[in-house]
Amino acid sequence: MGTHNVEFRPLHSPWTLSPANTKYCLQFNLWSFRLSKVHDQRERALVDPNSASFQMIYSRLSSIEEKRFVTIFHHSDTHGVHLLTAHLPRFKLDFLLDTANLELVCENISDTVVDENQSIGTLYGLENRLVLRERTESQTRPRSRSVLIPSGDVSYSREGDHVSVRIATGGKERVSYNIYIVDTLVGQISDDGTLESRLYKIYLLALTSHWLPDVLTGRTGTEEALSELNSSRCMSFMKLKEGDIKLLRLLKDLSPLREFYPSHLQVMQTVHWGTLPVSSQSYEFEEAVLRILQFDQRLTVFDDSVSSDTLAGRDDYNWKSAKTLVRRAQARELSSRPLTLATAELGRDHVLDVVYESRAQQRQSNDAPYKAALAVFQEKAGLFGHQYQSSDLRDELKSLGLVSRTGTRPPHLSYSRYWLELPNLASDWIMLYESTRNTVPTREEKKYQLLFSLPAQVYSASNSSAFRLTAQILAFAFSEPVFRSHDPPQWPSYNFSDYGDKPDESLLSRQVQNCERDFVRTTSSSLPRRSNEDDRDWEARCQSQYLTVVRAQTTAFTAQLMMQWPCLLPVLPTTSDFDHLNMAEALDKARKIFRHCFHNRELCRFAERVQCELNRIEARGFSSPLRCSTFYDQPAQPSHFSRLPDFLNMSHRQAPNMEALILTAI
């Protein structure tokens, strides 16, 4: 402490005194802190990190190095000129402040200074970089520029509409860096020729990509990165190094993962997008990386110094996505990525994909929606003409099988996706009937609701039943007083699949016969035995008697039940004895059949009444069918205009007697 000397010793021998160790002499006073080597006449003063001078110089270097690793000295040269030098020991870089021009001169890269303009027209969003320019100005060419980018762990995050990319160097003792030349003539940034430097540049270009093209390259970062990655320069190597493979893995991870969902059906797919914008995540990164890795694997046959195994793992050579889905994405990106036309191995015609057929192209005639809209606007119940005249509504409902009163989605007359998907007649017909014939909403409100929903329904229709439904809705909506007295039955469902509107006598007979009593519990099992009749003959005669009685009682029971039709619940017959039948069980099965048939019968009778009204409306509406005009036709004039005389007739009429009119008014 008394000598003010500080000796720096190696870590492996901190307690060994050696003349080879570096010694510094420290001098303190109120204004400065000086440091100089022992036996060296040059003195250097350390600049306070909290001073304005330090902050000013460090602000130009903060993009590549942390403040704790920067040392700034104040010293004098041999001519006594005061100098400020910024030392970056981890980068082995020194920057001298040129006080005359107020520039930071890089002493390690000849004839370069820190450029005031830190933009290079690309790599937007990369925070850790330092742009240098040529110090001397040439009359024949513009000053060359270069960008210094440190090597480290790259991280990125979304900030608004762009991506912020950071390079963390941590507490490493030495930090390497890459210098890229900004070539404004060619429109690119040139690397030093090594594969690792080129791949590092490609990765940063892909991360900082945006929808808009870069000023320097004229292309987006993704397009520029793919152009570099697919070039022959990325194939100019003899063996991939560990750093190269690490960068190739990062580039491969830029491609989204595409997989079938569910995997065994291979009908739908799930795309796992990363945090980068979609424009930065192209399938071509994975394809280009696999091409480079496979090329490296083929080159191992010429290398005798190592085994055939490369530094890449087995998973590095495999597609992480299903190749079929990748090819499908390739075909779909042809129109949005011009670069793909030059780099794709397969064209659109070679990709197995589903061709989307527009519903508009599938229509042979597109006038049906217009006809429906015109019919709604004019409140015409007769729609289109006789070719869509509704058939027997009773048979139509019976053909639906199971008809329910309440659908899974209560239909609303306003336009929704429900109308494009076509209503399910089996579950929605009754609810549509109720909605359209009600007084709420009003007739005018229903008109403008159906003006949008019915054309959508007709547009999606593919058969005549859908058009018949449209005609029925029009009739229900604009002739609601006629249908207001025809209420549908209130049963929740109607099963026409298993039952009709009348009990089937054969079905009823089979159900009743299945309710026969056990043989041993009937009188047929205890018939008196005849003389000379053995047990076998006696049992056969009893069985025959049992079957005959069961058939006879089944026929009589069924006939007496059918005599009670129509009714909801039949009662037990009291005129005959049915001791061979289980009466309670037979009555339950018969009531089930009667109940379904009675429900169906009421719905059919309701449909017949509605059909009679539809026939009357169609007879009136089809007498003057709608004319399907084009959008350029003049709209039809209201009927009251036909009563107005034309000008020719008015000129031949006699003028009115005003005197008589006045006397009449008095």
C-alpha positions in Angstrom: 0.0 0.0 0.0 2.8 2.3 0.7 4.3 2.0 -2.8 0.9 2.5 -4.5 1.7 -0.4 -6.7 -0.7 -3.1 -7.9 0.8 -6.4 -9.2 -1.4 -8.6 -11.4 -0.5 -12.3 -11.0 -1.7 -15.4 -12.8 -4.6 -17.4 -11.3 -2.6 -20.6 -11.1 0.2 -19.0 -9.0 -1.3 -16.1 -7.1 1.3 -16.1 -4.3 4.4 -16.4 -6.5 6.5 -13.2 -6.9 7.9 -12.9 -10.4 9.5 -10.1 -12.4 7.3 -11.1 -15.4 4.2 -10.1 -13.6 2.6 -6.8 -14.7 2.8 -4.0 -12.1 0.8 -0.7 -12.2 1.3 2.4 -10.1 -1.9 4.0 -8.9 -2.0 7.8 -8.0 -4.9 9.4 -6.4 -5.8 13.1 -5.9 -9.0 15.1 -5.6 -9.6 15.3 -9.3 -8.2 12.2 -11.0 -7.3 8.6 -10.7 -4.1 7.8 -12.6 -2.8 4.4 -13.7 0.6 3.7 -15.2 2.9 0.7 -15.6 5.9 0.6 -13.3 9.1 1.7 -15.1 6.9 3.2 -17.8 6.8 7.0 -18.2 3.3 7.0 -19.9 0.5 7.7 -17.5 -3.2 7.1 -18.1 -6.1 8.5 -16.1 -9.3 6.4 -15.8 -12.4 8.3 -16.7 -15.2 8.2 -14.0 -18.0 5.9 -15.4 -20.6 8.4 -13.9 -19.1 11.4 -15.7 -20.6 13.1 -18.7 -17.5 12.2 -20.9 -17.9 8.5 -20.2 -21.6 8.5 -20.9 -21.1 10.4 -24.1 -18.6 7.9 -25.5 -20.3 4.9 -24.1 -23.6 5.9 -25.7 -22.0 5.1 -29.1 -20.7 1.7 -28.0 -23.6 0.6 -25.8 -25.2 -1.5 -28.6 -22.4 -4.1 -28.5 -21.0 -4.1 -24.9 -22.2 -3.7 -21.4 -21.0 -0.7 -19.3 -19.2 -2.8 -16.8 -16.8 -4.2 -19.4 -15.9 -0.8 -20.9 -12.8 1.2 -19.8 -12.1 4.7 -20.9 -8.7 6.3 -20.4 -7.5 9.8 -20.6 -3.8 10.1 -21.6 -1.3 12.0 -23.7 0.6 11.0 -26.8 4.3 11.7 -27.4 3.5 15.2 -28.7 1.6 16.0 -25.5 -1.9 15.9 -27.2 -4.6 14.8 -24.8 -6.5 11.7 -25.9 -9.6 9.7 -24.8 -9.5 6.0 -25.6 -12.3 3.5 -25.0 -11.1 0.0 -24.4 -13.3 -3.1 -25.0 -11.2 -5.9 -23.6 -13.6 -8.8 -24.4 -13.8 -7.7 -28.0 -10.1 -6.7 -28.2 -11.2 -3.4 -29.6 -10.1 0.2 -28.9 -11.8 3.4 -30.0 -10.0 6.7 -30.0 -11.9 10.0 -29.8 -11.0 12.3 -32.6 -11.6 15.7 -30.9 -11.2 17.6 -34.2 -14.0 15.8 -36.0 -15.8 14.4 -32.9 -15.6 10.9 -34.2 -14.8 7.5 -32.6 -11.9 6.0 -34.6 -11.6 2.2 -34.5 -7.9 1.5 -33.9 -8.2 -2.2 -34.7 -10.0 -1.9 -38.1 -8.0 0.4 -40.2 -9.5 3.7 -41.5 -12.9 3.2 -39.9 -15.0 5.3 -37.5 -18.3 4.7 -35.8 -21.0 5.9 -38.1 -23.5 8.4 -36.8 -26.2 6.8 -39.0 -26.7 3.3 -37.4 -29.2 2.2 -40.0 -28.1 -0.1 -42.8 -31.5 -0.6 -44.6 -32.0 -4.1 -43.2 -31.8 -6.1 -39.9 -34.5 -3.8 -38.5 -35.0 -4.6 -34.8 -31.5 -6.0 -34.1 -30.4 -4.1 -31.1 -26.8 -5.4 -30.7 -24.8 -4.1 -33.6 -22.3 -1.3 -34.4 -22.2 0.3 -37.8 -18.7 1.5 -39.0 -17.9 3.6 -42.0 -14.8 4.5 -43.9 -12.9 7.4 -42.4 -11.5 9.0 -45.6 -13.8 10.3 -48.2 -13.2 9.2 -51.8 -14.2 11.3 -54.9 -14.9 8.3 -57.1 -17.0 6.0 -54.8 -19.2 6.3 -51.7 -17.7 5.5 -48.3 -17.9 1.8 -47.6 -19.8 0.8 -44.5 -19.7 -2.3 -42.3 -21.7 -3.6 -39.4 -20.2 -5.4 -36.4 -22.4 -8.0 -34.8 -21.4 -9.9 -31.7 -21.8 -13.6 -31.4 -23.9 -14.9 -28.5 -27.3 -16.3 -27.5 -30.0 -14.8 -29.7 -33.4 -14.0 -28.2 -36.4 -12.3 -29.7 -39.7 -10.9 -28.7 -42.7 -9.2 -30.3 -42.9 -5.4 -29.8 -45.9 -4.0 -31.6 -45.7 -4.7 -35.3 -42.1 -5.8 -35.3 -39.6 -8.1 -33.7 -36.9 -7.0 -31.2 -33.8 -9.2 -31.5 -31.2 -9.2 -28.7 -27.8 -11.0 -28.5 -26.7 -11.9 -25.0 -22.9 -12.3 -24.4 -23.2 -12.9 -20.7 -20.0 -12.8 -18.6 -17.7 -14.4 -21.2 -14.0 -13.5 -21.0 -13.8 -13.3 -24.7 -16.6 -12.3 -27.2 -16.2 -13.0 -30.9 -17.9 -11.0 -33.5 -18.7 -10.9 -37.2 -18.1 -8.0 -39.6 -20.4 -7.7 -42.6 -19.8 -5.3 -45.4 -22.9 -3.3 -46.4 -22.9 -3.4 -50.2 -25.3 -0.8 -51.4 -24.4 -1.5 -55.1 -25.5 -5.1 -55.1 -28.1 -4.6 -52.3 -26.9 -7.1 -49.7 -24.6 -7.5 -46.7 -21.5 -9.6 -47.4 -20.0 -12.0 -44.9 -16.4 -13.0 -44.4 -16.8 -16.2 -46.5 -17.1 -18.7 -43.6 -20.2 -20.8 -43.4 -20.9 -20.0 -39.8 -20.8 -16.2 -40.5 -23.1 -16.7 -43.4 -25.6 -18.9 -41.4 -25.5 -16.4 -38.6 -26.5 -13.6 -41.0 -29.2 -15.7 -42.5 -30.7 -16.4 -39.1 -30.7 -12.7 -38.1 -32.3 -11.8 -41.4 -35.1 -14.3 -40.9 -35.8 -13.1 -37.3 -35.9 -9.4 -38.3 -38.2 -10.0 -41.3 -41.3 -7.8 -41.9 -44.1 -7.7 -44.3 -42.5 -4.8 -46.1 -39.3 -5.3 -48.1 -36.0 -3.9 -46.7 -34.6 -0.8 -48.2 -31.2 -2.4 -48.9 -32.2 -5.7 -50.4 -35.5 -4.8 -51.9 -36.9 -8.1 -50.4 -38.2 -9.1 -47.0 -35.9 -10.6 -44.5 -37.4 -14.1 -45.1 -37.0 -13.9 -48.8 -33.4 -12.7 -48.5 -32.6 -15.4 -45.9 -34.1 -18.2 -48.1 -32.3 -16.9 -51.2 -29.0 -17.1 -49.3 -29.8 -20.4 -47.7 -30.7 -22.0 -51.1 -27.6 -20.6 -52.8 -24.5 -22.7 -53.7 -22.4 -20.7 -51.1 -24.1 -22.6 -48.3 -22.9 -25.8 -49.9 -19.3 -24.8 -50.1 -17.8 -26.8 -47.2 -16.1 -30.0 -46.6 -17.5 -30.7 -43.1 -20.1 -29.0 -40.9 -18.7 -27.7 -37.6 -20.5 -27.7 -34.3 -21.4 -24.0 -34.6 -22.8 -24.6 -38.1 -25.1 -27.4 -37.0 -26.3 -25.2 -34.1 -27.3 -22.5 -36.4 -28.9 -24.9 -38.9 -31.1 -26.3 -36.0 -32.2 -22.7 -35.2 -33.1 -22.2 -38.8 -35.0 -25.4 -39.0 -37.0 -24.4 -35.9 -38.3 -21.4 -37.8 -40.6 -23.7 -39.9 -43.9 -24.3 -38.1 -44.9 -27.8 -37.0 -47.7 -29.3 -39.2 -49.3 -32.5 -38.1 -52.6 -34.4 -38.8 -55.4 -34.0 -36.3 -56.4 -36.6 -35.4 -53.4 -38.4 -36.6 -55.1 -41.7 -37.7 -57.7 -40.0 -39.9 -55.4 -37.6 -41.8 -58.3 -35.3 -42.7 -57.5 -32.1 -40.7 -54.3 -30.6 -39.7 -53.0 -28.5 -36.8 -50.3 -25.9 -37.3 -48.1 -25.0 -34.3 -47.0 -21.4 -35.0 -44.1 -19.8 -33.1 -44.0 -16.3 -31.6 -42.5 -14.8 -34.7 -44.8 -13.3 -37.4 -46.3 -15.8 -39.8 -44.3 -14.2 -42.6 -41.1 -15.3 -40.9 -42.1 -18.9 -40.5 -41.8 -20.6 -43.9 -41.6 -24.4 -44.5 -38.6 -23.7 -46.8 -36.3 -23.2 -43.9 -36.7 -26.9 -42.9 -36.4 -28.1 -46.5 -33.2 -26.1 -47.1 -31.6 -27.2 -43.8 -32.3 -30.8 -44.6 -30.7 -30.4 -48.0 -27.5 -29.1 -46.4 -27.4 -31.8 -43.7 -27.9 -34.5 -46.2 -25.1 -33.1 -48.4 -22.8 -33.1 -45.4 -23.7 -36.7 -44.7 -22.8 -37.6 -48.2 -19.4 -35.9 -47.9 -18.4 -38.1 -45.0 -17.3 -40.8 -47.4 -14.3 -38.6 -48.4 -13.2 -38.0 -44.9 -10.9 -40.7 -43.6 -10.1 -38.9 -40.3 -13.5 -39.4 -38.8 -16.2 -42.1 -38.7 -19.2 -41.9 -41.0 -21.2 -40.3 -38.2 -21.5 -36.5 -38.3 -22.0 -34.1 -35.5 -25.7 -33.8 -36.4 -28.2 -36.1 -34.5 -30.6 -38.6 -36.1 -33.6 -36.2 -35.6 -31.8 -33.5 -37.5 -32.2 -35.4 -40.8 -35.9 -36.1 -40.4 -38.9 -33.9 -41.3 -40.5 -32.7 -38.1 -43.8 -32.2 -40.0 -45.7 -34.6 -42.2 -44.2 -34.3 -45.7 -47.7 -34.4 -47.3 -48.7 -31.3 -45.3 -45.5 -29.5 -46.1 -46.0 -30.1 -49.9 -49.6 -28.9 -49.5 -48.3 -25.7 -47.8 -45.8 -25.3 -50.6 -48.5 -25.4 -53.2 -50.6 -22.9 -51.4 -47.7 -20.5 -50.9 -46.8 -20.3 -54.5 -49.0 -17.4 -55.1 -47.9 -15.4 -52.1 -44.1 -16.2 -52.2 -42.5 -15.4 -55.6 -39.3 -16.9 -54.3 -40.9 -20.2 -54.0 -41.2 -20.5 -57.7 -37.4 -20.7 -58.0 -36.7 -22.9 -55.0 -39.6 -25.4 -54.9 -38.9 -28.9 -56.1 -42.5 -29.7 -56.7 -45.0 -27.6 -58.5 -48.7 -27.0 -57.7 -49.7 -29.8 -60.1 -47.7 -32.4 -58.2 -49.2 -31.8 -54.8 -52.1 -33.9 -53.7 -54.5 -31.3 -52.3 -58.2 -30.9 -52.2 -59.5 -28.5 -54.9 -62.0 -26.1 -53.4 -65.1 -25.7 -55.5 -67.0 -22.6 -54.9 -70.7 -23.0 -54.3 -71.3 -20.1 -56.8 -69.6 -22.2 -59.5 -71.6 -25.3 -58.7 -74.9 -23.4 -59.4 -76.2 -24.0 -62.9 -78.4 -20.9 -62.5 -77.9 -18.1 -60.0 -81.3 -16.5 -60.4 -83.0 -18.5 -57.5 -81.8 -16.1 -54.7 -82.9 -13.2 -56.8 -86.3 -14.8 -57.3 -86.6 -15.5 -53.6 -85.7 -11.9 -52.7 -88.2 -10.6 -55.2 -90.9 -12.9 -53.9 -90.3 -11.7 -50.3 -90.3 -8.0 -51.4 -93.5 -8.3 -53.3 -95.0 -10.7 -50.6 -95.9 -13.3 -53.2 -96.6 -16.7 -51.7 -96.3 -18.5 -55.1 -92.6 -18.9 -55.6 -90.8 -19.4 -58.9 -93.5 -21.3 -60.7 -95.1 -24.7 -61.0 -91.8 -26.6 -61.0 -91.4 -25.9 -57.3 -95.1 -26.4 -56.3 -95.2 -28.2 -53.0 -96.1 -31.9 -53.0 -98.3 -33.5 -50.4 -97.1 -32.1 -47.1 -98.5 -35.1 -45.3 -96.3 -37.5 -47.3 -93.3 -35.2 -47.0 -93.5 -35.1 -43.2 -93.9 -38.9 -43.1 -90.8 -39.3 -45.3 -88.7 -37.5 -42.7 -88.9 -40.4 -40.3 -88.6 -38.9 -36.8 -90.1 -35.4 -36.6 -89.6 -33.4 -33.4 -91.3 -30.2 -32.3 -88.3 -28.5 -30.8 -85.0 -28.3 -32.8 -81.6 -28.2 -31.4 -81.3 -24.6 -32.7 -84.4 -22.5 -32.4 -84.8 -20.9 -35.9 -84.8 -17.1 -36.1 -86.1 -15.3 -39.2 -83.1 -12.9 -39.2 -80.2 -13.8 -41.3 -77.6 -16.1 -39.7 -75.3 -19.0 -40.6 -78.3 -21.2 -39.8 -79.9 -20.4 -43.2 -76.7 -21.1 -45.2 -76.4 -24.6 -43.6 -80.0 -25.4 -44.6 -82.6 -26.1 -41.9 -83.1 -29.6 -40.7 -86.7 -30.3 -41.7 -87.1 -33.2 -39.2 -86.3 -31.0 -36.2 -87.1 -27.5 -37.5 -90.2 -27.6 -39.7 -92.7 -27.2 -36.9 -90.7 -24.4 -35.2 -90.4 -22.6 -38.6 -94.1 -22.9 -39.0 -94.7 -21.4 -35.6 -92.2 -18.6 -36.1 -93.5 -17.5 -39.5 -97.2 -17.5 -38.7 -97.0 -15.6 -35.4 -97.9 -12.0 -35.2 -94.6 -11.2 -33.5 -92.6 -10.0 -35.3 -94.8 -7.9 -37.4 -95.5 -8.6 -41.0 -93.2 -5.7 -42.1 -90.4 -6.9 -39.8 -90.7 -10.4 -41.1 -90.5 -9.1 -44.6 -87.1 -7.5 -44.1 -85.8 -10.4 -42.1 -86.7 -12.9 -44.7 -85.4 -10.6 -47.4 -81.9 -11.7 -46.4 -82.4 -15.1 -44.9 -84.5 -16.8 -47.6 -82.1 -15.9 -50.5 -79.3 -17.4 -48.4 -81.3 -20.5 -47.8 -82.1 -20.8 -51.5 -78.5 -20.2 -52.5 -77.4 -23.2 -50.5 -80.3 -25.4 -51.6 -79.5 -28.3 -53.8 -82.8 -30.2 -54.1 -86.5 -29.4 -54.7 -87.4 -30.0 -51.0 -85.4 -27.0 -50.0 -87.2 -24.8 -52.5 -90.6 -26.2 -51.3 -89.6 -25.2 -47.8 -89.0 -21.7 -49.1 -92.4 -21.5 -50.7 -94.0 -22.8 -47.5 -92.2 -20.2 -45.4 -93.4 -17.4 -47.8 -97.0 -18.7 -47.5 -96.9 -18.9 -43.7 -95.3 -15.5 -43.3 -97.5 -13.4 -45.6 -100.8 -15.4 -45.2 -100.6 -15.7 -41.5 -104.3 -15.1 -40.8 -105.1 -18.2 -42.8 -102.8 -20.4 -40.8 -103.4 -18.8 -37.4 -106.3 -21.1 -36.8 -104.3 -24.2 -37.7 -102.3 -25.1 -34.6 -99.9 -28.0 -34.8 -100.3 -30.8 -32.2 -98.4 -30.3 -29.0 -96.7 -33.7 -28.8 -92.9 -33.5 -28.5 -92.1 -36.0 -31.3 -93.6 -38.1 -34.1 -92.1 -41.4 -35.1 -92.9 -42.3 -38.7 -89.9 -44.6 -39.0 -91.4 -47.4 -36.9 -95.1 -46.4 -36.9 -97.7 -45.0 -39.3 -100.7 -42.9 -38.7 -102.8 -46.0 -38.0 -101.9 -49.1 -36.0 -100.6 -52.0 -38.1 -102.7 -54.9 -37.3 -100.0 -57.5 -38.0 -97.5 -55.6 -35.8 -100.1 -55.3 -33.1 -100.8 -59.0 -33.4 -97.2 -60.0 -33.1 -96.7 -57.8 -30.0 -99.8 -59.3 -28.4 -98.8 -62.9 -29.2 -95.4 -62.3 -27.5 -97.3 -61.7 -24.3 -98.5 -65.3 -24.0 -98.5 -67.0 -20.6 -96.3 -69.9 -19.8 -97.6 -73.2 -20.9 -97.6 -74.7 -17.4 -99.8 -71.8 -16.1 -102.6 -72.4 -18.6 -105.5 -74.8 -18.7 -104.0 -76.4 -21.8 -101.3 -78.0 -19.7 -103.8 -80.0 -17.7 -106.1 -81.6 -20.3 -107.6 -84.9 -19.3 -105.7 -87.9 -20.6 -107.4 -90.2 -23.1 -107.4 -93.9 -23.0 -104.5 -95.7 -24.5 -102.7 -92.3 -24.8 -99.1 -92.3 -23.6 -97.2 -89.4 -22.1 -95.7 -88.3 -25.4 -99.0 -88.1 -27.3 -100.6 -86.4 -24.4 -98.0 -83.7 -24.2 -98.1 -83.1 -27.9 -101.9 -82.7 -27.8 -101.6 -80.2 -24.9 -99.0 -78.2 -26.8 -101.1 -78.2 -29.9 -104.1 -77.1 -27.9 -102.0 -74.3 -26.2 -100.8 -72.9 -29.6 -104.3 -73.0 -31.1 -105.8 -71.1 -28.1 -103.1 -68.5 -28.1 -103.6 -67.8 -31.8 -107.3 -67.6 -31.4 -107.1 -65.3 -28.3 -104.5 -63.1 -30.0 -106.7 -62.6 -33.0 -109.7 -61.8 -30.9 -107.8 -59.5 -28.6 -106.2 -57.7 -31.6 -109.6 -57.3 -33.3 -111.2 -55.8 -30.2 -108.2 -53.3 -29.8 -108.5 -52.3 -33.4 -112.2 -51.6 -32.9 -111.3 -48.9 -30.4 -109.2 -46.9 -33.0 -108.8 -44.0 -33.2 -107.9 -43.3 -29.5 -104.9 -42.4 -27.6 -105.0 -45.2 -24.9 -107.1 -48.3 -25.6 -108.8 -50.2 -22.7 -109.0 -53.9 -21.8 -111.7 -55.8 -23.7 -114.3 -57.2 -21.3 -116.4 -59.3 -23.7 -114.0 -62.3 -23.8 -111.8 -64.4 -21.6 -108.1 -64.3 -22.5 -106.6 -66.6 -20.0 -103.7 -67.6 -22.2 -102.4 -64.0 -22.6 -100.8 -61.7 -20.1 -103.3 -58.9 -20.4 -101.4 -56.2 -18.6 -98.2 -56.7 -20.6 -100.2 -56.9 -23.9 -102.1 -53.7 -23.1 -98.9 -51.8 -22.4 -97.4 -52.8 -25.7 -100.7 -52.0 -27.5 -100.9 -48.6 -25.8 -97.4 -47.8 -27.0 -98.3 -48.5 -30.6 -101.6 -46.6 -30.2 -99.9 -43.6 -28.7 -97.3 -43.2 -31.5 -99.9 -43.8 -34.2 -102.3 -41.3 -32.6 -99.6 -38.7 -32.4 -98.7 -39.4 -36.1 -102.4 -39.2 -37.0 -102.8 -35.8 -35.5 -99.8 -34.5 -37.3 -101.0 -35.9 -40.6 -104.4 -34.3 -40.1 -102.8 -31.0 -39.3 -100.6 -31.4 -42.4 -103.7 -32.1 -44.5 -105.3 -28.9 -43.3 -102.2 -26.9 -44.0 -101.9 -28.5 -47.4 -105.4 -27.4 -48.3 -104.5 -23.8 -47.5 -101.3 -24.1 -49.5 -103.1 -25.4 -52.5 -105.5 -22.4 -52.4 -102.6 -20.0 -52.1 -100.6 -21.6 -54.9 -103.7 -21.5 -57.1 -103.9 -17.8 -56.6 -100.2 -17.1 -56.7 -99.3 -19.2 -59.8 -102.0 -17.5 -61.9 -99.5 -14.7 -62.4 -96.1 -16.3 -61.8 -93.1 -14.1 -60.9 -91.0 -12.9 -63.7 -87.3 -13.4 -63.1 -85.8 -10.2 -64.4 -82.2 -9.1 -64.3 -80.8 -6.5 -62.0 -80.9 -4.0 -64.9 -84.6 -4.3 -65.5 -86.9 -1.5 -64.5 -88.9 -2.3 -61.3 -92.5 -3.2 -61.8 -94.9 -0.3 -61.3 -97.4 -0.4 -58.5 -100.9 -1.5 -59.4 -102.5 2.0 -58.8 -100.5 3.4 -61.7 -102.5 1.4 -64.1 -105.6 3.4 -63.3 -103.9 6.7 -64.4 -104.8 7.8 -67.9 -102.1 8.6 -70.3 -101.6 12.1 -71.8 -103.3 11.2 -75.1 -106.5 10.2 -73.4 -106.5 13.2 -71.2 -106.3 15.5 -74.3 -109.5 14.0 -75.7 -111.5 14.4 -72.5 -114.0 17.2 -71.9 -112.9 19.9 -69.5 -114.7 19.8 -66.1 -117.5 22.3 -65.4 -116.1 24.4 -62.6 -119.4 26.2 -62.0 -121.1 22.9 -61.2 -118.3 21.8 -59.0 -118.5 25.0 -56.9 -122.3 24.8 -56.5 -121.9 21.1 -55.5 -119.3 22.1 -52.9 -121.6 24.8 -51.5 
